[in-house]
Amino acid sequence: MQPNGNGNGQIVDYQDIQPVVINPMDASPAIFKAGLDRRKENRKTLMDWIRSSLVEGRDFGSIMINGKQSKPSLLKPGAEKIAGMLGLIPRFPNLKLYEDAVLEGKSITTIILKCELQNQIGEVIGEGVGARAVDTQDNGDLNKALKMSAKSAMIDATLRCAGISEIFTQDIEEMPLAEVKQPSQKPVMPEKLATEKQLSAIRALIDHPNVYNDEKRTLHELLEEGNMSREKSTEIMNFYYGVQEYQRGSGWVKVSTGKLEERRNH
């Protein structure tokens, strides 16, 4: 094709002009290859940053399942770090529907929240979904169900947007400690919340060298939920610190050792 004028006295070679391409497979080979090379290099940079910046037990973690280490689970702090580094802002477009339903006095049994990761000009870069059964998973606590749905949706959106499902999952983030006995399922009166002293003792476990990384991850998740019961906190402290009983004439006496002492002696 011969050069032509553009109306401003300049010569334009239309061979240098690339049409707008919607499907990448329709781009010219040179542009398609350049795009792949650029994305490959950017992805490598992102993966290197994730491996060097995310902290195991705080931003991600894994647990033992049938004697095998599970695939690492991306946690909320890790998802927030990744989204922030990419300059993305989480939005929940259908959250208002649930807010309106509550104000109207409607009963909500299931929550399905959508998370959109948007850039600075409001373009949607990634999407994710999180769901919770209010009664069966959160004992009727609507606030907790909304919080957990939003967290799951954001993690899902981050995994999809950053393309890191090959190294992270989100399916095990709420699994309990493997060895900690779970509370009875029989109906009980509303539980009292853990005291600040109990919570401080549990926070100290996250930095303790004799607490495994997968256990630290779970403890962090339990603390993050913000509504740990006094019974649950006592259960965790007995597991790690051992059980003490008050004996007349002797005061408080340790009657069983905890995991911290057991692991220190091995």
Backbone hydrogen bonds, N-H to C=O, Kabsch-Sander energy under -0.5 kcal/mol:
donor,donor_aa,acceptor,acceptor_aa,energy
4,N,12,V,-2.3
6,N,10,Q,-1.5
12,V,4,N,-3.3
14,Y,12,V,-0.8
16,D,13,D,-2.1
17,I,14,Y,-0.7
18,Q,16,D,-0.6
22,I,20,V,-0.5
26,D,23,N,-2.5
27,A,24,P,-1.6
32,F,28,S,-2.9
33,K,29,P,-2.5
34,A,30,A,-2.2
35,G,31,I,-2.3
36,L,32,F,-2.1
37,D,33,K,-2.7
38,R,34,A,-2.3
39,R,35,G,-2.4
40,K,36,L,-2.5
41,E,37,D,-2.2
42,N,38,R,-2.4
43,R,39,R,-2.6
44,K,40,K,-2.1
45,T,41,E,-2.1
46,L,42,N,-2.3
47,M,43,R,-2.8
48,D,44,K,-2.3
49,W,45,T,-2.0
50,I,46,L,-2.5
51,R,47,M,-2.4
52,S,48,D,-1.6
53,S,49,W,-2.1
54,L,50,I,-2.1
56,E,54,L,-0.5
57,G,60,F,-3.8
58,R,55,V,-1.6
59,D,55,V,-3.3
60,F,55,V,-1.1
61,G,73,S,-1.6
65,I,63,I,-0.5
65,I,68,K,-3.3
68,K,65,I,-1.5
70,S,63,I,-2.7
73,S,61,G,-3.9
74,L,169,T,-2.8
75,L,59,D,-2.6
79,A,75,L,-2.4
80,E,76,K,-2.6
81,K,77,P,-1.9
82,I,78,G,-2.3
83,A,79,A,-2.7
84,G,80,E,-2.3
85,M,81,K,-2.4
86,L,82,I,-1.8
87,G,84,G,-1.1
88,L,83,A,-3.0
89,I,118,Q,-3.0
91,R,116,E,-2.5
95,L,92,F,-1.7
97,L,94,N,-0.6
98,Y,94,N,-0.8
98,Y,95,L,-0.7
99,E,95,L,-1.9
100,D,96,K,-2.9
101,A,97,L,-1.8
102,V,98,Y,-2.2
103,L,99,E,-2.1
104,E,100,D,-1.7
105,G,102,V,-1.6
106,K,101,A,-2.6
109,T,107,S,-0.6
111,I,132,R,-2.7
113,L,130,G,-2.8
115,C,128,G,-2.9
116,E,91,R,-3.3
117,L,126,G,-3.1
118,Q,89,I,-2.7
118,Q,116,E,-0.7
119,N,123,E,-2.2
122,G,119,N,-1.9
125,I,117,L,-3.4
125,I,123,E,-0.6
126,G,117,L,-1.3
128,G,115,C,-2.0
130,G,113,L,-2.4
132,R,111,I,-2.2
134,V,109,T,-1.9
134,V,132,R,-0.7
135,D,109,T,-0.6
137,Q,133,A,-2.4
138,D,133,A,-0.9
138,D,134,V,-0.8
139,N,135,D,-0.8
140,G,134,V,-2.4
141,D,138,D,-2.4
142,L,140,G,-1.2
145,A,141,D,-2.2
146,L,142,L,-2.5
147,K,143,N,-2.2
148,M,144,K,-2.9
149,S,145,A,-2.3
150,A,146,L,-2.4
151,K,147,K,-2.1
152,S,148,M,-2.4
153,A,149,S,-2.5
154,M,150,A,-2.3
155,I,151,K,-2.3
156,D,152,S,-2.4
157,A,153,A,-2.4
158,T,154,M,-2.4
159,L,155,I,-2.5
160,R,156,D,-2.1
161,C,157,A,-2.9
162,A,158,T,-2.6
163,G,159,L,-0.8
164,I,159,L,-1.5
165,S,159,L,-0.5
167,I,164,I,-1.6
168,F,164,I,-1.8
169,T,72,P,-1.8
173,E,170,Q,-0.9
175,M,172,I,-1.9
194,A,228,M,-2.7
199,L,195,T,-2.4
200,S,196,E,-2.3
201,A,197,K,-1.8
202,I,198,Q,-2.0
203,R,199,L,-2.5
204,A,200,S,-1.9
205,L,201,A,-0.7
205,L,202,I,-0.6
206,I,202,I,-0.7
206,I,203,R,-1.1
207,D,203,R,-0.5
207,D,204,A,-0.8
208,H,205,L,-1.2
211,V,208,H,-1.5
212,Y,210,N,-0.5
216,K,212,Y,-2.4
217,R,213,N,-2.1
218,T,214,D,-1.6
219,L,215,E,-2.6
220,H,216,K,-2.5
221,E,217,R,-1.9
222,L,218,T,-2.4
223,L,219,L,-2.3
224,E,220,H,-2.2
225,E,221,E,-1.5
226,G,222,L,-0.6
226,G,223,L,-0.9
230,R,192,K,-3.5
233,S,229,S,-2.3
234,T,230,R,-2.2
235,E,231,E,-2.0
236,I,232,K,-2.3
237,M,233,S,-2.5
238,N,234,T,-2.6
239,F,235,E,-1.7
240,Y,236,I,-2.0
241,Y,237,M,-3.3
242,G,237,M,-0.6
242,G,238,N,-1.2
243,V,256,S,-1.1
245,E,253,V,-2.8
247,Q,245,E,-0.6
247,Q,251,G,-3.1
250,S,247,Q,-2.2
251,G,247,Q,-2.2
253,V,245,E,-3.1
255,V,243,V,-2.9
256,S,243,V,-1.3
259,K,239,F,-2.4
260,L,240,Y,-1.9
261,E,240,Y,-0.5
262,E,258,G,-2.1
263,R,259,K,-2.8
264,R,260,L,-1.7
265,N,261,E,-1.5
266,H,263,R,-0.8
